[in-house]
Amino acid sequence: LPPESILLLYTDGLVESRDRPIDVGMDQLRHHAGALARRLDRWSVDDFCDELLARIAPRGDDVALLALRLPEA
């Protein structure tokens, strides 16, 4: 992985729910994670995770999210 990359590990509850197919959830994850990653020069990884969860986490399901930002080269 390139320096300063973000590695996301998550459970299916982040991208899938009874009323949202997994394909839609994956598209939302890619879109929002990509947009938010551009702000990491001003945000912490915690802020990134909080905002990502606020944008896409479905209500009523458990979600686990782990984000790791690699250091600069």
C-alpha positions as CSV (number, residue, x, y, z in Angstrom):
1,L,0.0,0.0,0.0
2,P,1.3,3.5,-0.8
3,P,2.3,5.8,2.1
4,E,-0.6,7.6,3.7
5,S,-3.1,5.1,2.4
6,I,-6.1,4.2,4.6
7,L,-7.0,0.6,5.2
8,L,-10.6,0.0,6.2
9,L,-11.8,-3.2,7.9
10,Y,-15.5,-3.4,8.5
11,T,-18.4,-5.8,9.1
12,D,-21.2,-6.3,6.6
13,G,-23.5,-4.1,8.8
14,L,-21.7,-1.0,7.3
15,V,-22.6,-1.8,3.7
16,E,-25.7,-4.1,3.9
17,S,-29.1,-3.9,5.5
18,R,-32.6,-5.4,4.9
19,D,-33.6,-2.4,2.8
20,R,-30.2,-1.7,1.1
21,P,-28.5,-4.2,-1.2
22,I,-24.8,-4.8,-0.6
23,D,-23.9,-3.3,-4.0
24,V,-25.5,0.0,-3.1
25,G,-23.8,0.0,0.3
26,M,-20.4,-0.7,-1.4
27,D,-20.9,2.1,-3.8
28,Q,-21.7,4.5,-1.0
29,L,-18.7,3.4,1.0
30,R,-16.4,4.0,-2.0
31,H,-17.9,7.4,-2.7
32,H,-17.9,8.7,0.8
33,A,-14.6,7.2,2.0
34,G,-12.9,8.6,-1.1
35,A,-14.3,12.1,-0.5
36,L,-13.5,12.0,3.2
37,A,-10.0,10.7,2.6
38,R,-9.1,14.0,0.8
39,R,-9.8,15.8,4.2
40,L,-7.4,13.8,6.3
41,D,-4.8,16.5,6.1
42,R,-7.2,18.4,8.4
43,W,-8.9,15.5,10.2
44,S,-7.8,12.7,12.5
45,V,-8.6,9.1,11.6
46,D,-11.2,9.2,14.4
47,D,-13.0,12.1,12.7
48,F,-12.9,10.3,9.4
49,C,-14.5,7.2,10.9
50,D,-17.2,9.3,12.8
51,E,-18.1,11.1,9.6
52,L,-18.1,8.0,7.5
53,L,-20.4,6.2,9.9
54,A,-22.7,9.2,10.1
55,R,-23.0,9.2,6.3
56,I,-23.5,5.6,5.5
57,A,-24.1,3.3,8.5
58,P,-27.6,1.9,8.3
59,R,-29.8,2.2,11.4
60,G,-30.7,-0.9,13.3
61,D,-27.7,-3.1,12.6
62,D,-24.4,-3.5,14.4
63,V,-21.3,-2.1,12.7
64,A,-17.6,-2.5,13.4
65,L,-15.2,-0.2,11.6
66,L,-11.4,-0.1,12.0
67,A,-9.3,2.4,10.0
68,L,-5.6,2.5,9.8
69,R,-3.7,5.3,8.1
70,L,-0.2,4.4,7.0
71,P,2.6,6.8,7.8
72,E,4.4,9.0,5.3
73,A,7.3,7.5,3.5
